[in-house]
Amino acid sequence: MTTFLTLLLNGLSLGAIYALIALGFAVIFKASEVVSFMHGSRGPE
C-alpha cells in the first residue's frame, strides 16, 4: 500500500510540474501570438 501511495504522489507532482510548464507556454503564446521557448529574464541584446 505504501508503494502505491508513493507512486501516486510522485505521479501527481510530476503532472503538476508539466501542467505549470504548459500553462507558462500558453500564457506567453496568448499574450504575444508568438511561439517562444525563452523563459529567461534577459531580453535580446
CORMO-V740708 format. One record per backbone hydrogen bond with DSSP energy under -1.0 kcal/mol. NH is the residue of the N-H (numbers start at 1). CO is the residue of the C=O. If there is no record, write none. Layout:
# CORMO-V740708
{{NH;CO} {NH;CO}}
This chain:
# CORMO-V740708
{{5;1} {6;2} {7;3} {8;4} {9;5} {10;6} {11;7} {12;8} {13;9} {14;10} {15;11} {16;12} {17;13} {18;14} {19;15} {20;16} {21;17} {22;18} {23;19} {24;20} {25;21} {26;22} {27;23} {28;24} {29;25} {30;26} {31;27} {32;28} {33;29}}
